[in-house]
Amino acid sequence: MAESKMAWLDRFNRDAGIKSSIILFGNTDDIYFDALNQGKYDSLVEIVMKNLKSKGYEKVVKWDRVSGIDLKFSDKIEITNSAASEQAGGNDYDLGEDESAGEDVVNTNTYTNPAEFFPYMLQAISGGSGKTAFILDYSDFIFGNANSLSDAERQYLTVLGKTLKDSQSYDILSPNFEAVGNIVVLITKNNAMIPPSYYLNNPLVSSVNIPLPARSERESFLSENKTCLKISQNIDDKKIFDDLLDALDGFSLKEIAQLMKLSRQNSETMTFEKLINLYKYGEKVSPWEELSKEKLAEIEDRLSARVKGQPQAIDKVKEVIIRAYTGFSGLQHSAKQKKPKGTLFFVGPTGVGKTELAKALAEFVFGDENACIRFDMSEYNHEQSDQRLVGAPPGYVGYEAGGQLTNAVKEKPFCVILFDEIEKAHGRILDKFLQILEDGRLTDGKGETVSFAETIIIFTSNIGAADVNPSGMDAKLVRETFVNKVKEHFVKELKRPELLNRIGDNIVAFNFISDSNVFIQIAKAKFIAVENFVKEKYKASLEFENENEAFKFIAEKAGVANGGRGLLNTIETYIVNPLAEWIFMRSDNVEGRRIKITLIRQIFDFDFV
């Protein structure tokens, strides 16, 4: 078996000989390569115990506040101090079962109360040989909020501090100076759950982060257990094997083992891509896989049906989607393809279809307009607003609720995420987007990493809209001016050119809508929703006496200054409001009827046909 190197274990073994305490945090629930046991894989506690034994520790005691001292795991320790003995029921701290030596030992939940255990640990270390190790598992649950410790928790911390001082010898001239001293190992998923006063600026304590397995560790694990993975591809093919390794980036070894179990539970043998989708999202097929050349050939027509007068923007969106479909998205940055499927920055005047295009794209790719998750960035204009997106840190109000953005993506991993009016967000918020656009993931306040690899990220902005005058400028020059305004905003005003670099050449400038024919098309498209509503609720139909004349009037009244949004307001004022009142007065006689709409001297009239 090829040995799997773990840098964190090397540091642990190094620090175990010189420190009084080591905090192991991070990926602590995984399985790990055990070089001391014929290369098998084992739990963290087992790995730590075996390595401590190999370092010369004679006694190893494992404790957590649920099971107390684990008698099946821990070595027997004899100490004579009677004070702590009385607390524990007078057993003189004998961890062995007096009448069952050599037999199966039953865990009797000794010292489950930290108030009993911590004095016991201090006495054991003070009276021991100097080669005793205590492993405190699930240390996340020993202390509460570090900023408001209870008197009991402060007492635990004080006892721990005293324990550390008694753990190592600093008599440099002593012949035993190089021998290992006593040690306390705390295992926690999040080191923030340990009071900082315990380890900050404390030379007796070392903090060792256990990361997710590196590529070499995943490769070793897969190579040794590939017969357990049932997929349709040939895993002996180096390219397929390497692609699988890249796809498992961010997985723990335990999760890879679960993936192997899942592959054998399914009657259908599938590709590793579909297997990972099934494991992560509960879906075998990604909406991206359901795209086809035939469907993509319709993208321009489908998007143009909802967004009028923006052919250049639609062309750019098509380019991004084809790049995602063919698998080239982000390849120039990383072969792992963990970035979002596409990133777009829509800029232009108000009411020209920026938000509408994002919704149309969500409906086209994911089959549902509601797959467009919109965040109004004007609501995130304070420095602490980033906590609303990713969640409050531990100990703060709302920590349990998580973040609005991370929760939304966990619920709908296949989606379009629309950050509307991004220029109104606080600059600190923009730093979160760097991680999303670069790595395709974001860690929420609870420490959970959320993947954005299946999403499309769209920013919209009105930057430059007040400064760009379309009169006397051709459409191409207007779009170039908008793009330059965006670049100037990020580089000179925000001083964040790095975010601009992540967006790249995906800034899409929208045209001003000045063509009256385009306005008429938009008005007709928007009025379809009114017709459908009347048909569904009142079982009646609407028809114009002269449709072109009616919508030409609407377009003229709306004007071009406020774009499509002004057009909606005009439709509401001149048609929807009087139509609602007319139907209200005749609600008992509307069902099954045809309602004719006639424009008479700039006023719309309604009557049954």
ABEGO torsion letter per residue (X at the ends): XBBBBBAAAAAAAAAAAABABBBBBEBAABBBBBAABGGBBBBAAAAAAAAAAAAGBABBBBBBAAAEBBAAABBBBBBABAAAAAAAGGAGGBABBAAABGBBBBBAGBGABAAAAAAAAAAAAAABAGABBBBBBGAAAABBBAABBBAAAAAAAAAAAAAAAAABBABAABAAAABBBBBBBBBBABAAABBAAAABGBAABBBBBBBBBBAAAAAAAAAAAAAABBBABBAABAAAAAAAAAAABGBBAAAAAAAAAAAAABABBBBAAAAAAAAAAGBABBAAAABBAAAAAAAAAAAAAABBGBAAAAAAAAAAAAAAAAGABGAAABAAGABBABBBBBBEBBGAGAAAAAAAAAAAAAGBAAABBBBBAAAAABAAAAAAAAEBBBGBBGAAAEBAAAAAAAABABBBBBBBGAAABBAAAAAAAAAAAAAGBBBBAAGBBBBAAABBBBBBBABGAAABBABGBBAAAAAAAAAAAAAAAAAAAAGBAAAAAAAEAABBBBBBBABAAAAAAAAAAAAAAAAAAAAAAAGBBBBBABAAAAAAAAAAAAEAAAEAAAAAAAAAAAAAAAAAAAAAAAAAAABGBBBBBBBBGGBBBBBBX
